[in-house]
Amino acid sequence: MEEKNAKIKAELAAHNKTLKKKLKIEEQESKAIKIPEKGYIDASDLPPMPSFVQPRPESSINLNAPKCIICRGTVYFYEKQDPPTCLYCEKIVLDNATEVC
Ligand SMILES: [Zn+2]
């Protein structure tokens, strides 16, 4: 009895294997683009591409970045840090400065 069971199991496994292969081939064939009557494939025959999303660089999402003491805007590393002042406000301060060093 056990011998028979093992034989059936093996047959089933082989059958499943061929079935899987067949399904895979069918899937690939259905995915393949059929060449239209005009004789070539162009963009209008292809499915639309997923929309492009610009990845945000990690460094630009710095929540701990200092805020400008004047306009509360984010102050970047290349701007005045002590006190934190954005380039825009720094310019106003400098323009209004009457002292000449
Ligand atoms: Zn500012």
Boltz pocket constraint, residues with backbone or C-beta under 6 A from the ligand:
constraints:
  - pocket:
      binder: B
      contacts: [[A, 68], [A, 69], [A, 70], [A, 71], [A, 72], [A, 73], [A, 85], [A, 86], [A, 87], [A, 88], [A, 89], [A, 90]]
      max_distance: 6.0
